[in-house]
Amino acid sequence: MKKTLLLFLLAPFSLLAQQNENTCELALKINTLLQEEHFKPKKVDDSLSVYVFDTFMDALDFNRNIFTKKEYLKLRRHRLKLDDYILKNNCSFMNEFVSVYKNALIRKKKVLHKIQNDPFDYTSKDSIRFSKKNFPFDLVAKDLERVWKKRLRYTILEDIAKLSVNLDSLAQNFSTLEKVNKTKLFDATICQVDNILENKNQIEEDLKNTFLNLFCTYFDPHTNYFSLAAKSSFMSGLSTSTLSLGLNFSLGQNDEIIITEIEPGGPAAKTNKLEKEDLVLKVSNNKGVAYAVSCSSIEKIGEMISSDFNTEIELTIQKKNGTIQNVLLQKQIMKATTNAVYSFIAEKETKVGYINIPNFYSNFDGTIVQGCADDVALEIAKLKKDNIKGLVIDLQDNGGGSIEEAVKLAEMFIEKGPLSILVNNKNEQIILEVCNEDNVYDGPIVLLINGNSASASELFAAAIQDYNRGIVIGSKSLGKATMQSILPLDEQRQQDFVKVTVEKFYRITGESNQIKGILPDVVLPVLFENVISSEANYKTAFKNEDIIPKVKFVPLPKNYFAQVIESSNLRVTNKLIFNEINLANEQINLFYNTPKKPTRLIFKDVFEDVHQIDSLWDKVKKIVETKSDLVISNNTTDLEKLKSDTLQQDINTYKIKNIKNSPYLEEAIAILNDYNTLIKK
């Protein structure tokens, strides 16, 4: 009996010890890999320790309502020692983080249960403060109930305020609405804590993964740690053929997950059990992990659904009539239309081809026949049959992907010469060249970019700009000029991976677009452009620096570029829609940059706080929905294919609606029209 009891008592500590040993072992392997492969490896020293500790604590308690000041100070003694622990292969400090975090969550749950049935006072002079900077860890244990009551009161008032713009109507029904929203909020918040605490080893695993990923991001923001499941999910996002349930989802007003589309021939369609507008209540895999939608993060649910690692998914759904049922789905390889290149004919005085490239996908794992560049070539062939007079390539919101695909794409428009320069950790210059005497397309090009165009998009845009092959318009790109490779920590096991920054790329001129981005030839105002996150926002991003290129290139003559750009700038200055965007951005910048005053926890004040931006959102909505007189149609080849495919007809209608009112496409066509007019003279 004593022996059994002893084993029982030792078991949890043994499991934790194994977990910590695994954490340190992985950290050392990661460090070995990064010191060998990373573009600019850093020492594992106090700077790393401070960065990892501070960002780790932010990740665990961003809102500063989990840990007390005493607990924070207890953990803070490790702030300058994490580097030493890792190098000495002793990660026992993780025991303390896990224990403190777990106890804090248990305490939070107890507090929530204790105050759940307390009446909330919405007439007091209490107020809640807001700050863009993190508050200090100054929470005192005796204040926990008060702090959580304040936080939950504000959330309840905020949720009620969002229900309507009519203050009087909400005020009249406040008592009923408060009861419903309070119950819903407590149920969801307690359920979220239970979900973390009840899943075996989840805290240990989550903290380990977070810690290892932060260790990687110290080297640069795009170096990341991946488990096998996370790697699978990441790679599937860069492919057009993925394991899929054959379902599309959307988020409802109250964060419900709603089925919006069932793809014919897919796993969901084959069951005949699912319909549009079914609500997803729970998502489970065959490994015993389940997430209830009401109390789990959307990120967790999304990762489970999208990861190729989870080949079998069970959805608990609620039908329109209120009945609830479980549906087991086995994923299958399907074409992911959201990632794929597509094209249209766009007309306004001039008939041009429009090609949208969502990302630079590639045949990374042999599951697809061709990559993005080959798909673009097919679209161009179809467009040329319809006698287009120019080509608009849309890289707006294209976050990158395969550099090889970007080079192949550039080769379709640039005949011969060096394209870009890669520099590795040995400071060697590797010249990326193109050589294709038979271009896929030799007509005029306008390239659209914005603040979310990144990496491979920027390499391609820089090449088009440097060779004067087309005119780049839009807003400044993200400013990411680095390349990553996904490498296993153990070649045999293939369970843990690191996405490592292995090279930086430079323009053929020797300039770098790192941090500063690609500057368009014609700058067009974009909504929210000054509040969109860019490479410069990352603490560990590389600085901008130029090199002396070891190769020369011969750009094409800039015939008529100056005149076309001048005309475009004049048009943009006088165009109503762009002036409205500029005015809206002034208000947006003022709103986001003005420190928010404390808000009293009474309904009228919170209502005003929630709705103070309503008029601005109305302006933004009006701008987005402003109609243009562009004519968007399918090329002849696609038009024939669409006749017998009702699903693709719906997707096609949605895409046309998205681009038809684009002032950026409208300006691109105007530029091509100006250019064609000039070359005829």
Salt bridges, closest charged atoms under 4 A:
GLU25 OE2 - LYS29 NZ 3.48
ASP54 OD2 - ARG79 NH2 2.77
ASP58 OD1 - ARG64 NH2 2.81
GLU71 OE2 - ARG107 NH1 2.70
GLU96 OE1 - ARG77 NH2 2.61
GLU96 OE1 - HIS78 NE2 2.81
ASP118 OD2 - LYS149 NZ 3.26
ASP126 OD2 - ARG153 NH1 3.13
ASP143 OD1 - LYS142 NZ 3.53
ASP143 OD2 - ARG146 NH2 3.66
GLU145 OE2 - LYS114 NZ 2.69
ASP194 OD1 - LYS109 NZ 2.64
GLU204 OE2 - LYS102 NZ 3.35
GLU205 OE2 - LYS208 NZ 3.30
ASP206 OD1 - LYS300 NZ 3.20
ASP220 OD1 - HIS38 NE2 2.77
GLU261 OE2 - LYS276 NZ 3.56
GLU275 OE1 - LYS319 NZ 3.13
ASP278 OD2 - LYS319 NZ 2.89
ASP374 OD2 - LYS408 NZ 3.62
GLU379 OE2 - LYS382 NZ 3.10
ASP466 OD1 - ARG507 NH2 2.87
ASP490 OD2 - LYS29 NZ 3.79
ASP496 OD2 - ARG493 NH1 3.87
GLU511 OE1 - LYS516 NZ 3.49
GLU535 OE1 - HIS222 NE2 2.86
GLU545 OE2 - LYS504 NZ 3.35
ASP605 OD2 - ARG600 NE 2.67
GLU608 OE2 - LYS604 NZ 2.69
ASP609 OD2 - LYS596 NZ 3.18
ASP614 OD2 - HIS611 ND1 2.51
ASP629 OD1 - LYS348 NZ 3.05
ASP638 OD1 - LYS382 NZ 2.79
GLU640 OE1 - LYS643 NZ 3.22
GLU666 OE2 - LYS348 NZ 2.50
GLU666 OE1 - LYS575 NZ 3.72
GLU667 OE2 - ARG571 NH2 2.79
ASP674 OD2 - ARG571 NH1 2.96
